[in-house]
Amino acid sequence: MLAVLGILTIALLLVLVMTKKASPVVALIIVPIVMALIGGFGADITKFVTDGVKSIATTGVMFIFAILFFGVLTDAGTFQPIIKGILKVVGRDPAKITLGTALLAMLVHLDGSGAVTFLVVIPAMLPLYDALKMKRTTLATVTALAAGTMNIVPWGGPTIRAATSLNIPVTDLFKPVLVPLVFGLVFVFVVSYWLGLKERKALALSGASADASQLGGELAMDADKRALMRPRLFPVNIVLIVAAIAVLIQGKVPPHVVFMAAFCLALVINYPKVKDQGARVDAHAKAALMMASILFAAGAFTGILKGTGMIKAMADLLVSVIPASLGARFPLITGVLAMPLSLVFDPDSFYFGVLPVLSSTAAEFGAQAVDVARAAILGQMTTGFPVSPLTGSTFLLIGLAGVDLGEHQKKTIPLAFATTLVMLLVAVVIGVIPL
């Protein structure tokens, strides 16, 4: 019963959001509450929701202040010289720009943090995409694919969780999938170039173009916007961004504290007058509040799924429905299902709840537990994490890019799934994943 309710909850959520029958906030809150009521958990729903919101609270705070931080720096014109520099390399060709976006996201994601990647790449590239009239969904998709594939690195969350869950040395888990990872990254570049070609064609057909001043980052501004620019503070603002990212990567200070402090510094340095500070907060409060509400709604969603036991029930059902004759092929099956499972299970639930069950079951059929783990990290919360409604990073990505969750999922999920399948195919061919 719980497994069926869980499946229905996930399916209904995705349908409502992707078909735009309900906003993400409404779907994330109402759907699990209704299902929990049907399951007879009425008395405990408030506790489940509260626990879920608490689990996402610090991420929500980080999100709000990150939006305000980068919003203030954008107002100050910090990213305009960066856009000029990128343009010198990629020119005006959308295909080269999407390739540059993918490369930038891969390099930034070497730290293994999706939040840091999105906070760096999206604000830097968004003005360029807007100036060239390229779709923001393309920016979100390319960034998601690049960051998701790079998330397989040994210090990435999924790989560390898989190694810890099965008590396997992380290097033993990762080394065999290095070749499939390289092929996955190459595939991301191919997809990025293809998306860029589509953008080029669409812009040519529409006749859309940006004049030289726009391409240089000097977007047409009214007097009020130009008054906000702080070109002389560019070096200071860049140092502030680099310092904030460096502290984030070190991991010694919680991300929400980093961005709270960074926002205050950015605001005081660029707009020392209290009146101006209030105006800058007001200018970005709507966007921050809108996306933060989605983030907290996601917390309620996961809280209910965990609290009711739906996630565990779905895991048990997944194992029980696989025929015994396919037991030896558990690694291959896991690899195929890996990316879609990111839409159903959060990383902790999957790697510490589902993976041990899959691995032990596979072992009974003669399959190796480590093979199941390797197959899992090819998609579960790697290529899948930037589209999953169960991760805060997804909402950070779409919030910064200013795109709709449903549109992002419709465009990115098929490509993310294809990326997983490419890596899985390579892994099978070279013998990393046995047939």
N, C-alpha and C positions, 0 to 999 in steps of 0.2 A: 504493500500500500504506500509506504513512504517513498520507495523508489519511483513508483508511478507518479506520485505527487511531485517529486523532484524533477523528473523528466518533463512533466507538464509545465512546471514553473519555468524551467529554462526555455522550453519551446515557445511558450506563450510570451515570455519576455522578448525573445528575439523577433518573433512575428510582429508584435505590437510596435517595437522600436524600428525595425527595418521597413515596415510598411507605413510607418508614421501614423498609426492609429492612436498612439499615445506618446506623450513626451517621455524621455528616459526617466525623469524624476518620478512621474506618476507610475510608470510601469515597474520601476525598481522597488517602489514602496507598496503599491496596491497588490500586485500579483502575488508576492510571497505571503502577504498578510491573509489574502483570501484563501490561498492553498493551506496555510497553517490552520485557519479556522475550519476548513474542510477536514483536516487531519485531526481535529480535536485538541489543538494546542492553544485555544483561546486564552486561558489563564496565564500562559507563559509568554505570549507574544511580546509584551512590553519588555520583558527581561531579555529576550532574544535580540530585539531591536536595539536596546540599550547597550548590550554587549558588543553588537556589531558596530554601532556608532563609536563606542569607545575605542575599538580596535583601529578605526580609521581616523580618529580625531587628530593625531599629530600630522598625518598626511594631509588632512584637510587644511590645517593651519599653515603647513608648508605651502600648499597650493595657493591659498589666498595671498600670502605675502610674496610668493614668487611672481604671481601675476602683477601685484602692485610694484614690485621691484623692477621687473622688466618693462612694465608700463611707463614708469618714471624715466627710465633710461632711454626708452624709445622717444618719449616726448622731448628729451634733451638732445636727440639726434645722435646718440652714441653709435648706432648701427649703420649710419649713412656711409662713413668711410669704409666700413667693412664690406658693404655692398659694392662700393666702387672697386675695391680690391678683387672681389670675387668676379666681377664683370670683366676685369682685365684678363682673367684666366679663362672663363667660360664664354665670354662674349654675350651675344644676344640669342644664341641658339638654345631653345628649350631642352633639346636632347642632351646638350653638354651640361646644362644647369641641373637636370635631374641626376646625371652621373656625379656631378660635384656634390649634390645633396647626399647621395648614397655614400660617397667616400667620406664626407665630413661626419656623417652619423656613425659610420663604422669606426673611425678614428676616435671619436669622442666616447664611443661605447666600450673602448678598451678598458674602462674602469668598471664595466659590468653593471652600471646603474642606468636603468631606463629613465628615471626622473632627471638625472643630470644630462643625459643625452638630449631629451626633449627640451629641457630648459635652455640648452646652449644652441641647438640646431634650429629649432622653430623660430625663435625671435630673430636670429641672424638672417635666416633665409626668407622669412615671410614678406618683408618689404620688397625683396627682389621679385618674388612670384607675383605680388600685387602690381608692381610696376610693369611687368611684362604681360599682365592679364592672364597668367597661368592659374589653373584651378588650385585652390587650397587643398582640396582632397588629394591631389597628386603629391603635394608636399608631405601630407600626413602619411600617405601610403608608402612612399619611398623611404621616409624616415623610419616608419614602423618595420618595414621589411629588413632594412639594414640593421637596425638595433636588435630586432628579434633574432636574426640569424647569428649576430655576434654574441648574443646572450648565452651561447653554448660554451663560451670560454670557461676554463677551469674554475675561475673565481666568480663566475656568474651564479646567480641564485639557484636555478634548476640543477646545474651540475653538482654544486656543493650539497644541495638537499638530497639528490639521488645517491651520492657517495656516502653521505652520513647515514641515510636511511638503511642502506644495505651493508654498511660497514666495509666499504670498498675504498682503497686509496684513490683519491681523485685523479691522480695522474694515470693510473691503470684504466680508469673509466674513460678518460678523455682522449688519450693518445690515439686509439684506433679510429676515433671519429674525426680526427683532424683532416683527413683527406675529404670525407664527405662534407665537412664544414667549408673547406676551400671551394668545392664545387657549388655549394649553396651560396657562397658570397659572389661567385662568378655569375650565378643565375640571377642574383639580385641586381647586379650591374646590367645584365641583359634586359631584365624586366624594366629597370629604371630608364634605360635608353629607349625601350619600346614605348613607355609612357611619355617620354619626352618627345618622341616622334609624333605621337598622337596629339600632344599639345601643340607642336609645330603646325601640324595639318589643320587642327581646329582653329588656331589663330589666323592661319592663312585664309581659310574659308570665310571666317567672320570679318576679315579685314582689320582685326584689332591690332593695334601696335602702340608702342610707347615711344614718345619722342626722346631725343637725346638727353634732355634734362631729367626726364623720369628715369631713364636707364642709368643715369649717374647718381641716382638716389636723391636728387634734388626735386622731390615731388612738389607739385604746385601747392602752395600753402597760402592760407589767408594770413592776415597780419597777426592774429592772435596765436596761431600755431608757430609762426616764425619767431614770435617773441619768446616762445618756450625753449627754443634751441640754445644749447650751451656748448658751442664748438670748442671753446677754450678749455673746457673741462673734460674733453675727450680722453686724454691720457689718464686722468684721475678715475674716470668712470670705467675704463678698461682695466685698470689695476684693481678696482673694486670687484669687477666681474671675475677676474682671474683669481683673486683672493678667495672669493666666495666659493668658486668651483674647487679650488685647491683644498679648502677646509672640508667641503663635501666629500671629496675623494678620500681624504685621510680618515674620515669616519669617526673622528674623535669628538665632534660636536653634532648633535642631532640636526637633521636638515631643517626642521621647522625653526629652530633657534638661529641657524645660519641666515635664513631668509628674513626673519624678523629683524635681526641686527643689520643685515645688508640693506633692507628697505629703508630703515631709519637713516642710515648713513647716506644713501643715494638721495633721499628726500631733502635732508638738511644741507648736503653739499650743493645740490643743484638748485634748490628753491628754499633759501634760508628764511624767507618771510612766511609767517604762520598762515597768512591768507592764501598764499600760493600753494602751500602744502595741503591745505584743506581742499583746494580746487583740484589738485592732482589726484588725491584720494577719491574724490567724488567722480572724477572722470573715468576711473577704472573700477570703481566699486561694483557697478552693474555686472560686468563680465566676471569678476572674481566671485561675487555672490551666486551668480547663475550656475557656474561650473562647480563651485563648492557644494551647492545644494545637491547636485548630481552625485558628487563624491560621497556625501553623507547618506544619500539614498542607497548607494551601492553598499555602504556599510550595513545598513538595515537589511538589505537583501541577503548578504552573506551571513549575517548574524542569524537570520531565521533559518536559512538552509543548514547551517551548522547545528544550531540549537535544537531543531526538530529531529535531527538525525537523517535528514534527506540525503546529504552527501555520502554518509557511510552506507546507507541503503543502496544508493546508486552504484557504489563501488562493489558491494556484494553481488548485486544483480549483474553487473558487467562480467564478473568472474563466472557466475553460474550459467550464463547463457552461451558461453563459448564451449562448443562440443569437445568431448575428450579427445576426439581424433585430431583436433587442431591444437591440442595442448603443446606439442613440440614446436609449434609455430607461433607461440605466444610473443616472442620478440618481434616478428614481422607484423603480427596483428596490432601490437602495441604501437609500433612505428606508424602504421596507417592511421590509427585512431589518435595519435599523440596530439596533433594540432587541434582537432575538434574537441578533445577533452579539456583544452584550455578554456572553453566556453562553459564547461560544466563544473570543473574543480579548480579551486584556488591552489597555488603551489604547495602550501603546507599540507592541505588535505590530500592532494594527490601523492606527493612524494613520501609523506609519513603515514598515510592511510591506505591509499590504493596500491602504490608500487610494491610494498612488502607482500600484499596479498597476491598480486599478479606474479611476483617473482617466486614466491613459495609454491604457487600452483604450477608455474612453468617448470620448476625443479622436479616436481612429481612426474612430469612427462618427459624428463630428460633434457630440458632446456637449461641454459645457464642463466642465473639471476643477473649477472653483469650484462648479458646480451639484452635482457629486458630493459635494464636501466639505460643502456646506450641508445636503444630505440626510442625510449621515452624522451630523452633530452633533445632529440631531433625536432621536436615540435611542441611538447607540453610546456607551456610557459616560456618558450623560446620564440619561435615564429608566432606563437599564439598569444603571447602576453600583451602585445600592443593593440589587440582587438577585443580582448576578453572583458566583459562587464564586471569581472571579479577582481580586477586589479586597478589600483588607483592611477597607475601610469597611463592607462588607456584614456582616462578622463583628463589627465594632465595634458596628454598629447592633443586631444581634440579641442580642449579648452584653449590652449596656446595657439593652435592653428585656426580656431574659430570655425570648425566644421561640425556637422551633425553626426551623432554616434551611428545612426542607421546608415547614412551615406558612407561613412568611413568603413563600417563593417562590410557593406555590400561590395565595395571596391577592393578592400584589402584581404578579406577572408579567402577568396578563391586563390589569390596570388600567394598568400602565406601557406595555404594548404599545398599548392604546387611546389613551393620551395621545400617543404618537408618531404614531399614525395621524391623530389630530385635527390635530396641527400640520402633518403632511404634507399633509393635505387642504386646509388653509388656504393652505399654500405653493403648492400646485398651482393653486388658484383665483385667487390674486393674481399668478400667473406667476413666482414665485420658483423653483419647480421645474418645468421644462418637461415636457410629455407626449411 
